[in-house]
């Protein structure tokens, strides 16, 4: 069962498990009952008969920063649900979505700040001592 909540310190889409639709519904083993963060709100399920998917909208922010005010609309997030070795649920990128994003693009670093390093196509950011980050140039198309 999926449900959305925004009344606690962990808003988002949570799930519960049961052996029948009559319950009892309990948190999964280990207590981790979310497979995404608070941005994945009011998720809904769908299935093609073989795989199960969860979809939700991630709201936008104004201004578009981590501290911006939440606004309506946003970006569609889609996950394929998978059963983990411990029996809990996990997520992965659905194969059709992964297949769509196949074109490679060269990254250009526009700015960098703090403890950051680059080795080939790998970028490492260490924010333990102070703020750190890369800002990449715009990527055109998909």
Biotite code that builds the C-alpha atoms (Angstrom):
import biotite.structure as struc

atoms = struc.array([
    struc.Atom([0.000, 0.000, 0.000], chain_id="A", res_id=1, res_name="UNK", atom_name="CA", element="C"),
    struc.Atom([1.293, 3.455, -0.907], chain_id="A", res_id=2, res_name="UNK", atom_name="CA", element="C"),
    struc.Atom([0.177, 6.593, 0.898], chain_id="A", res_id=3, res_name="UNK", atom_name="CA", element="C"),
    struc.Atom([1.302, 10.196, 1.016], chain_id="A", res_id=4, res_name="UNK", atom_name="CA", element="C"),
    struc.Atom([1.707, 12.169, 4.226], chain_id="A", res_id=5, res_name="UNK", atom_name="CA", element="C"),
    struc.Atom([2.866, 15.650, 5.102], chain_id="A", res_id=6, res_name="UNK", atom_name="CA", element="C"),
    struc.Atom([2.081, 15.768, 8.824], chain_id="A", res_id=7, res_name="UNK", atom_name="CA", element="C"),
    struc.Atom([5.407, 14.511, 10.215], chain_id="A", res_id=8, res_name="UNK", atom_name="CA", element="C"),
    struc.Atom([9.093, 15.173, 9.846], chain_id="A", res_id=9, res_name="UNK", atom_name="CA", element="C"),
    struc.Atom([9.242, 12.731, 6.926], chain_id="A", res_id=10, res_name="UNK", atom_name="CA", element="C"),
    struc.Atom([6.695, 13.926, 4.356], chain_id="A", res_id=11, res_name="UNK", atom_name="CA", element="C"),
    struc.Atom([6.499, 11.948, 1.140], chain_id="A", res_id=12, res_name="UNK", atom_name="CA", element="C"),
    struc.Atom([5.167, 8.700, -0.255], chain_id="A", res_id=13, res_name="UNK", atom_name="CA", element="C"),
    struc.Atom([5.415, 5.825, 2.216], chain_id="A", res_id=14, res_name="UNK", atom_name="CA", element="C"),
    struc.Atom([4.516, 2.165, 1.889], chain_id="A", res_id=15, res_name="UNK", atom_name="CA", element="C"),
    struc.Atom([3.249, -0.592, 4.135], chain_id="A", res_id=16, res_name="UNK", atom_name="CA", element="C"),
    struc.Atom([3.199, -4.358, 3.695], chain_id="A", res_id=17, res_name="UNK", atom_name="CA", element="C"),
    struc.Atom([0.646, -7.045, 4.567], chain_id="A", res_id=18, res_name="UNK", atom_name="CA", element="C"),
    struc.Atom([-0.083, -10.657, 3.714], chain_id="A", res_id=19, res_name="UNK", atom_name="CA", element="C"),
    struc.Atom([-3.635, -9.777, 2.658], chain_id="A", res_id=20, res_name="UNK", atom_name="CA", element="C"),
    struc.Atom([-5.684, -6.702, 1.787], chain_id="A", res_id=21, res_name="UNK", atom_name="CA", element="C"),
    struc.Atom([-7.331, -7.032, 5.215], chain_id="A", res_id=22, res_name="UNK", atom_name="CA", element="C"),
    struc.Atom([-3.991, -6.263, 6.917], chain_id="A", res_id=23, res_name="UNK", atom_name="CA", element="C"),
    struc.Atom([-2.512, -5.767, 9.348], chain_id="A", res_id=24, res_name="UNK", atom_name="CA", element="C"),
    struc.Atom([-0.392, -3.203, 7.475], chain_id="A", res_id=25, res_name="UNK", atom_name="CA", element="C"),
    struc.Atom([3.103, -2.755, 8.893], chain_id="A", res_id=26, res_name="UNK", atom_name="CA", element="C"),
    struc.Atom([6.286, -0.873, 8.078], chain_id="A", res_id=27, res_name="UNK", atom_name="CA", element="C"),
    struc.Atom([8.782, -2.961, 6.132], chain_id="A", res_id=28, res_name="UNK", atom_name="CA", element="C"),
    struc.Atom([11.626, -4.681, 7.987], chain_id="A", res_id=29, res_name="UNK", atom_name="CA", element="C"),
    struc.Atom([14.184, -2.143, 9.130], chain_id="A", res_id=30, res_name="UNK", atom_name="CA", element="C"),
    struc.Atom([11.639, 0.672, 9.201], chain_id="A", res_id=31, res_name="UNK", atom_name="CA", element="C"),
    struc.Atom([12.654, 2.311, 5.913], chain_id="A", res_id=32, res_name="UNK", atom_name="CA", element="C"),
    struc.Atom([9.210, 2.838, 4.406], chain_id="A", res_id=33, res_name="UNK", atom_name="CA", element="C"),
    struc.Atom([10.089, 5.295, 1.633], chain_id="A", res_id=34, res_name="UNK", atom_name="CA", element="C"),
    struc.Atom([11.877, 4.611, -1.643], chain_id="A", res_id=35, res_name="UNK", atom_name="CA", element="C"),
    struc.Atom([12.481, 8.258, -2.455], chain_id="A", res_id=36, res_name="UNK", atom_name="CA", element="C"),
    struc.Atom([12.621, 11.541, -0.586], chain_id="A", res_id=37, res_name="UNK", atom_name="CA", element="C"),
    struc.Atom([10.022, 14.159, 0.285], chain_id="A", res_id=38, res_name="UNK", atom_name="CA", element="C"),
    struc.Atom([10.057, 15.475, -3.297], chain_id="A", res_id=39, res_name="UNK", atom_name="CA", element="C"),
    struc.Atom([8.383, 12.233, -4.423], chain_id="A", res_id=40, res_name="UNK", atom_name="CA", element="C"),
    struc.Atom([4.976, 13.184, -3.069], chain_id="A", res_id=41, res_name="UNK", atom_name="CA", element="C"),
    struc.Atom([1.583, 11.527, -3.591], chain_id="A", res_id=42, res_name="UNK", atom_name="CA", element="C"),
    struc.Atom([3.041, 8.720, -5.696], chain_id="A", res_id=43, res_name="UNK", atom_name="CA", element="C"),
    struc.Atom([0.700, 6.458, -7.623], chain_id="A", res_id=44, res_name="UNK", atom_name="CA", element="C"),
    struc.Atom([1.183, 2.863, -8.773], chain_id="A", res_id=45, res_name="UNK", atom_name="CA", element="C"),
    struc.Atom([0.778, 1.288, -12.193], chain_id="A", res_id=46, res_name="UNK", atom_name="CA", element="C"),
    struc.Atom([1.669, -2.091, -13.651], chain_id="A", res_id=47, res_name="UNK", atom_name="CA", element="C"),
    struc.Atom([2.059, -3.590, -17.099], chain_id="A", res_id=48, res_name="UNK", atom_name="CA", element="C"),
    struc.Atom([1.365, -7.050, -15.660], chain_id="A", res_id=49, res_name="UNK", atom_name="CA", element="C"),
    struc.Atom([5.040, -7.885, -15.158], chain_id="A", res_id=50, res_name="UNK", atom_name="CA", element="C"),
    struc.Atom([6.631, -4.800, -13.604], chain_id="A", res_id=51, res_name="UNK", atom_name="CA", element="C"),
    struc.Atom([5.299, -2.315, -11.070], chain_id="A", res_id=52, res_name="UNK", atom_name="CA", element="C"),
    struc.Atom([5.906, 1.405, -11.324], chain_id="A", res_id=53, res_name="UNK", atom_name="CA", element="C"),
    struc.Atom([5.442, 4.410, -9.060], chain_id="A", res_id=54, res_name="UNK", atom_name="CA", element="C"),
    struc.Atom([4.935, 7.915, -10.469], chain_id="A", res_id=55, res_name="UNK", atom_name="CA", element="C"),
    struc.Atom([4.843, 11.304, -8.757], chain_id="A", res_id=56, res_name="UNK", atom_name="CA", element="C"),
    struc.Atom([5.474, 14.981, -9.421], chain_id="A", res_id=57, res_name="UNK", atom_name="CA", element="C"),
    struc.Atom([8.402, 16.781, -7.825], chain_id="A", res_id=58, res_name="UNK", atom_name="CA", element="C"),
    struc.Atom([7.350, 20.335, -7.147], chain_id="A", res_id=59, res_name="UNK", atom_name="CA", element="C"),
    struc.Atom([9.367, 23.269, -8.418], chain_id="A", res_id=60, res_name="UNK", atom_name="CA", element="C"),
    struc.Atom([10.849, 25.952, -6.178], chain_id="A", res_id=61, res_name="UNK", atom_name="CA", element="C"),
    struc.Atom([10.853, 29.731, -6.501], chain_id="A", res_id=62, res_name="UNK", atom_name="CA", element="C"),
    struc.Atom([13.612, 30.711, -6.734], chain_id="A", res_id=63, res_name="UNK", atom_name="CA", element="C"),
    struc.Atom([14.937, 27.397, -8.068], chain_id="A", res_id=64, res_name="UNK", atom_name="CA", element="C"),
    struc.Atom([17.260, 26.702, -5.138], chain_id="A", res_id=65, res_name="UNK", atom_name="CA", element="C"),
    struc.Atom([17.116, 24.170, -2.299], chain_id="A", res_id=66, res_name="UNK", atom_name="CA", element="C"),
    struc.Atom([15.707, 26.875, -0.022], chain_id="A", res_id=67, res_name="UNK", atom_name="CA", element="C"),
    struc.Atom([13.170, 28.263, -2.489], chain_id="A", res_id=68, res_name="UNK", atom_name="CA", element="C"),
    struc.Atom([9.447, 28.179, -1.733], chain_id="A", res_id=69, res_name="UNK", atom_name="CA", element="C"),
    struc.Atom([7.629, 25.095, -3.041], chain_id="A", res_id=70, res_name="UNK", atom_name="CA", element="C"),
    struc.Atom([5.286, 25.751, -5.919], chain_id="A", res_id=71, res_name="UNK", atom_name="CA", element="C"),
    struc.Atom([2.820, 23.654, -7.888], chain_id="A", res_id=72, res_name="UNK", atom_name="CA", element="C"),
    struc.Atom([3.735, 21.600, -10.944], chain_id="A", res_id=73, res_name="UNK", atom_name="CA", element="C"),
    struc.Atom([7.217, 20.362, -11.558], chain_id="A", res_id=74, res_name="UNK", atom_name="CA", element="C"),
    struc.Atom([8.879, 17.314, -13.013], chain_id="A", res_id=75, res_name="UNK", atom_name="CA", element="C"),
    struc.Atom([7.547, 13.786, -13.367], chain_id="A", res_id=76, res_name="UNK", atom_name="CA", element="C"),
    struc.Atom([9.512, 11.168, -11.452], chain_id="A", res_id=77, res_name="UNK", atom_name="CA", element="C"),
    struc.Atom([9.076, 7.527, -12.448], chain_id="A", res_id=78, res_name="UNK", atom_name="CA", element="C"),
    struc.Atom([10.484, 4.507, -10.633], chain_id="A", res_id=79, res_name="UNK", atom_name="CA", element="C"),
    struc.Atom([10.310, 0.797, -11.308], chain_id="A", res_id=80, res_name="UNK", atom_name="CA", element="C"),
    struc.Atom([9.768, -1.058, -8.059], chain_id="A", res_id=81, res_name="UNK", atom_name="CA", element="C"),
    struc.Atom([12.080, -3.959, -7.331], chain_id="A", res_id=82, res_name="UNK", atom_name="CA", element="C"),
    struc.Atom([12.166, -6.458, -4.505], chain_id="A", res_id=83, res_name="UNK", atom_name="CA", element="C"),
    struc.Atom([15.416, -6.243, -2.549], chain_id="A", res_id=84, res_name="UNK", atom_name="CA", element="C"),
    struc.Atom([17.242, -9.243, -1.101], chain_id="A", res_id=85, res_name="UNK", atom_name="CA", element="C"),
    struc.Atom([15.810, -8.486, 2.361], chain_id="A", res_id=86, res_name="UNK", atom_name="CA", element="C"),
    struc.Atom([12.238, -8.489, 0.970], chain_id="A", res_id=87, res_name="UNK", atom_name="CA", element="C"),
    struc.Atom([11.790, -4.700, 1.116], chain_id="A", res_id=88, res_name="UNK", atom_name="CA", element="C"),
    struc.Atom([11.035, -2.520, -1.882], chain_id="A", res_id=89, res_name="UNK", atom_name="CA", element="C"),
    struc.Atom([13.631, -0.562, -3.799], chain_id="A", res_id=90, res_name="UNK", atom_name="CA", element="C"),
    struc.Atom([13.533, 1.405, -7.021], chain_id="A", res_id=91, res_name="UNK", atom_name="CA", element="C"),
    struc.Atom([15.460, 1.672, -10.255], chain_id="A", res_id=92, res_name="UNK", atom_name="CA", element="C"),
    struc.Atom([15.170, 3.678, -13.448], chain_id="A", res_id=93, res_name="UNK", atom_name="CA", element="C"),
    struc.Atom([12.539, 2.044, -15.675], chain_id="A", res_id=94, res_name="UNK", atom_name="CA", element="C"),
    struc.Atom([14.213, 0.444, -18.714], chain_id="A", res_id=95, res_name="UNK", atom_name="CA", element="C"),
    struc.Atom([12.225, 2.547, -21.269], chain_id="A", res_id=96, res_name="UNK", atom_name="CA", element="C"),
    struc.Atom([13.308, 5.745, -19.503], chain_id="A", res_id=97, res_name="UNK", atom_name="CA", element="C"),
    struc.Atom([16.931, 4.575, -19.327], chain_id="A", res_id=98, res_name="UNK", atom_name="CA", element="C"),
    struc.Atom([16.863, 3.624, -23.026], chain_id="A", res_id=99, res_name="UNK", atom_name="CA", element="C"),
    struc.Atom([15.539, 7.066, -23.989], chain_id="A", res_id=100, res_name="UNK", atom_name="CA", element="C"),
    struc.Atom([18.542, 8.854, -22.488], chain_id="A", res_id=101, res_name="UNK", atom_name="CA", element="C"),
    struc.Atom([21.321, 7.299, -24.537], chain_id="A", res_id=102, res_name="UNK", atom_name="CA", element="C"),
    struc.Atom([22.962, 10.307, -26.178], chain_id="A", res_id=103, res_name="UNK", atom_name="CA", element="C"),
    struc.Atom([26.216, 11.308, -24.494], chain_id="A", res_id=104, res_name="UNK", atom_name="CA", element="C"),
    struc.Atom([27.134, 14.932, -24.019], chain_id="A", res_id=105, res_name="UNK", atom_name="CA", element="C"),
    struc.Atom([30.405, 16.582, -23.142], chain_id="A", res_id=106, res_name="UNK", atom_name="CA", element="C"),
    struc.Atom([30.276, 18.399, -19.829], chain_id="A", res_id=107, res_name="UNK", atom_name="CA", element="C"),
    struc.Atom([31.846, 21.785, -19.457], chain_id="A", res_id=108, res_name="UNK", atom_name="CA", element="C"),
    struc.Atom([32.553, 23.104, -15.984], chain_id="A", res_id=109, res_name="UNK", atom_name="CA", element="C"),
    struc.Atom([31.221, 26.647, -15.748], chain_id="A", res_id=110, res_name="UNK", atom_name="CA", element="C"),
    struc.Atom([32.273, 27.226, -12.114], chain_id="A", res_id=111, res_name="UNK", atom_name="CA", element="C"),
    struc.Atom([33.712, 25.256, -9.235], chain_id="A", res_id=112, res_name="UNK", atom_name="CA", element="C"),
    struc.Atom([33.969, 26.092, -5.567], chain_id="A", res_id=113, res_name="UNK", atom_name="CA", element="C"),
    struc.Atom([35.562, 24.497, -2.515], chain_id="A", res_id=114, res_name="UNK", atom_name="CA", element="C"),
    struc.Atom([37.084, 21.027, -2.271], chain_id="A", res_id=115, res_name="UNK", atom_name="CA", element="C"),
    struc.Atom([36.323, 19.578, -5.697], chain_id="A", res_id=116, res_name="UNK", atom_name="CA", element="C"),
    struc.Atom([38.382, 17.353, -7.973], chain_id="A", res_id=117, res_name="UNK", atom_name="CA", element="C"),
    struc.Atom([37.985, 15.969, -11.454], chain_id="A", res_id=118, res_name="UNK", atom_name="CA", element="C"),
    struc.Atom([39.551, 12.825, -12.884], chain_id="A", res_id=119, res_name="UNK", atom_name="CA", element="C"),
    struc.Atom([38.449, 12.091, -16.433], chain_id="A", res_id=120, res_name="UNK", atom_name="CA", element="C"),
    struc.Atom([34.645, 11.951, -16.393], chain_id="A", res_id=121, res_name="UNK", atom_name="CA", element="C"),
    struc.Atom([34.468, 11.608, -12.586], chain_id="A", res_id=122, res_name="UNK", atom_name="CA", element="C"),
    struc.Atom([33.772, 14.615, -10.371], chain_id="A", res_id=123, res_name="UNK", atom_name="CA", element="C"),
    struc.Atom([34.234, 14.491, -6.602], chain_id="A", res_id=124, res_name="UNK", atom_name="CA", element="C"),
    struc.Atom([32.750, 17.037, -4.214], chain_id="A", res_id=125, res_name="UNK", atom_name="CA", element="C"),
    struc.Atom([33.807, 17.130, -0.556], chain_id="A", res_id=126, res_name="UNK", atom_name="CA", element="C"),
    struc.Atom([31.620, 19.424, 1.521], chain_id="A", res_id=127, res_name="UNK", atom_name="CA", element="C"),
    struc.Atom([32.760, 18.304, 4.970], chain_id="A", res_id=128, res_name="UNK", atom_name="CA", element="C"),
    struc.Atom([34.897, 21.394, 5.731], chain_id="A", res_id=129, res_name="UNK", atom_name="CA", element="C"),
    struc.Atom([32.949, 23.993, 3.751], chain_id="A", res_id=130, res_name="UNK", atom_name="CA", element="C"),
    struc.Atom([30.505, 24.341, 0.890], chain_id="A", res_id=131, res_name="UNK", atom_name="CA", element="C"),
    struc.Atom([31.725, 22.797, -2.353], chain_id="A", res_id=132, res_name="UNK", atom_name="CA", element="C"),
    struc.Atom([30.275, 22.292, -5.794], chain_id="A", res_id=133, res_name="UNK", atom_name="CA", element="C"),
    struc.Atom([30.502, 22.323, -9.551], chain_id="A", res_id=134, res_name="UNK", atom_name="CA", element="C"),
    struc.Atom([28.264, 24.270, -11.864], chain_id="A", res_id=135, res_name="UNK", atom_name="CA", element="C"),
    struc.Atom([28.151, 22.755, -15.315], chain_id="A", res_id=136, res_name="UNK", atom_name="CA", element="C"),
    struc.Atom([27.287, 24.534, -18.539], chain_id="A", res_id=137, res_name="UNK", atom_name="CA", element="C"),
    struc.Atom([23.871, 24.019, -20.093], chain_id="A", res_id=138, res_name="UNK", atom_name="CA", element="C"),
    struc.Atom([23.250, 20.707, -21.851], chain_id="A", res_id=139, res_name="UNK", atom_name="CA", element="C"),
    struc.Atom([21.169, 21.162, -24.969], chain_id="A", res_id=140, res_name="UNK", atom_name="CA", element="C"),
    struc.Atom([18.492, 18.677, -26.043], chain_id="A", res_id=141, res_name="UNK", atom_name="CA", element="C"),
    struc.Atom([17.982, 15.412, -24.182], chain_id="A", res_id=142, res_name="UNK", atom_name="CA", element="C"),
])
